[in-house]
Amino acid sequence: MKENLTRVQAEELFHQGRIEEANQILEDYARKHENCPWLFIGWGDLYNPKMGSLHPDKQKAKELYKEAIKRAVEENDREVATARFYRLEND
């Protein structure tokens, strides 16, 4: 629940163009919580040009998806992050 609220807060800031603030909120949360692949998947989605990002950055999205893959404990989480990464990689 806290992760979802953190992501919503960061997404709102991101959409307002307050990207550094959004990134800081997500970085702070990630530092305190090891197993949070969906935080990184959602964070990557914010930069993913294929998802209609307001501030697209393909490389940043790929880096965030890689981090999600590293942190994923559940195979399903890893598969989602991997699929997003490869869609960008092979574009």
VMD Tcl script that draws the C-alpha trace (Angstrom):
set ca {
  {0.00 0.00 0.00}
  {2.76 2.43 0.95}
  {4.59 1.64 -2.30}
  {1.47 2.42 -4.32}
  {0.97 5.73 -2.52}
  {4.61 6.62 -3.08}
  {4.31 5.82 -6.78}
  {1.11 7.88 -7.12}
  {2.75 10.86 -5.43}
  {5.83 10.58 -7.66}
  {3.74 10.13 -10.81}
  {1.79 13.29 -10.05}
  {5.00 15.27 -9.61}
  {6.43 13.73 -12.81}
  {3.37 14.76 -14.81}
  {3.68 18.28 -13.40}
  {7.22 18.41 -14.78}
  {8.77 18.17 -11.31}
  {10.92 15.27 -12.42}
  {13.77 15.67 -9.94}
  {11.34 15.68 -7.02}
  {9.59 12.59 -8.37}
  {12.88 10.78 -8.84}
  {14.00 11.69 -5.31}
  {10.83 10.28 -3.76}
  {11.24 7.03 -5.67}
  {14.97 6.78 -4.89}
  {14.31 7.32 -1.17}
  {11.67 4.61 -1.12}
  {13.83 2.16 -3.10}
  {16.75 2.66 -0.70}
  {14.59 1.57 2.22}
  {12.85 -1.36 0.49}
  {14.88 -4.05 -1.26}
  {12.05 -6.06 -2.78}
  {10.17 -3.48 -4.82}
  {10.33 -4.47 -8.50}
  {6.99 -2.83 -9.27}
  {8.31 0.49 -8.04}
  {10.99 0.27 -10.73}
  {8.58 -1.03 -13.37}
  {6.23 1.89 -12.76}
  {9.16 4.30 -12.64}
  {10.43 2.97 -15.94}
  {6.95 3.33 -17.42}
  {7.09 7.05 -16.64}
  {10.04 7.37 -19.04}
  {8.93 4.76 -21.57}
  {8.21 6.45 -24.93}
  {6.03 3.49 -25.93}
  {3.73 4.27 -23.01}
  {3.07 7.87 -24.00}
  {5.56 9.41 -21.58}
  {5.42 13.18 -21.22}
  {9.20 13.09 -20.67}
  {10.44 10.12 -22.70}
  {13.90 8.76 -22.05}
  {14.40 5.31 -23.51}
  {17.76 4.72 -21.80}
  {16.47 5.74 -18.37}
  {13.45 3.44 -18.78}
  {15.72 0.53 -19.71}
  {17.94 1.15 -16.67}
  {14.91 1.15 -14.38}
  {13.54 -2.05 -15.90}
  {16.96 -3.70 -15.40}
  {16.82 -2.73 -11.74}
  {13.31 -4.21 -11.49}
  {14.63 -7.46 -12.96}
  {17.43 -7.56 -10.37}
  {15.06 -6.93 -7.48}
  {12.29 -9.28 -8.57}
  {11.77 -12.30 -6.35}
  {8.66 -13.56 -8.10}
  {9.07 -14.93 -11.61}
  {5.98 -13.08 -12.83}
  {7.44 -9.73 -11.75}
  {10.71 -10.56 -13.50}
  {8.83 -11.51 -16.69}
  {6.92 -8.22 -16.77}
  {10.09 -6.15 -16.32}
  {11.98 -8.25 -18.86}
  {9.23 -7.89 -21.45}
  {9.20 -4.11 -21.08}
  {13.00 -3.97 -21.28}
  {13.17 -6.07 -24.46}
  {10.41 -4.12 -26.18}
  {12.53 -1.00 -25.77}
  {15.81 -2.76 -26.53}
  {14.51 -4.15 -29.81}
  {12.82 -0.97 -30.98}
}
mol new
graphics top color blue
foreach p $ca { graphics top sphere $p radius 0.5 }
foreach p [lrange $ca 0 end-1] q [lrange $ca 1 end] { graphics top cylinder $p $q radius 0.2 }
display resetview
